[in-house]
Amino acid sequence: MLLYYKGEGRKNLFVLALSVVAMALLLTACRKEEPNPNIPQAYINFTIDPNSTIYQPLNTAGGWMYLTAEPPSRGIIVHRINLDEFVAFERMPPNDPNKCCEDNVCTRLVVDEFYPFAKDKCTGTLYSLLDGSIFDGEGKYPMTQYHTSYFGGMLRVFN
């Protein structure tokens, strides 16, 4: 172990330690998440005013709402976590999306009486509306989350 007792040596050691920490953060930030092969890529890019009367359930923290999206999406769940933070998730069940498909009608994740969770009624799996993780049930994948940006009173949801 190399120890420095002079001011310059401490500075070099500090810079080295800071560099190692920065490199570790960069490497973990660059790690790609494993994509969910069960969910087809849908183009999502829209902006809404969550404070308008059209989106009244989103007017307050803790509010949530289903929004429609173009196929292959089965819709989007938007949840207002607090005054300035929103999350948006795909309604297609992430682990077995076609389990209950009959006559071209397929299941979607539902919130309704399960709030603060979304439930896949076919598998019984519960997902957290805070981060999309599996809360109760089986499965490898969390809910598919879209990016959100809230600026100037407007909410943009995109991938």
Secondary structure, DSSP 8 states (H G I E B T S, - for coil): -----SHHHHHHHHHHHHHHHHHHHHHHHH------TTS-----EEEE-TTSGGGGGGSSTT-EEEE---TT---EEEEEEETTEEEEEESS-SS-TTTT-BTTB----B-GGGTTEEE-TTT--EEETTT--EEES--S----EEEEEEETTEEEEE-
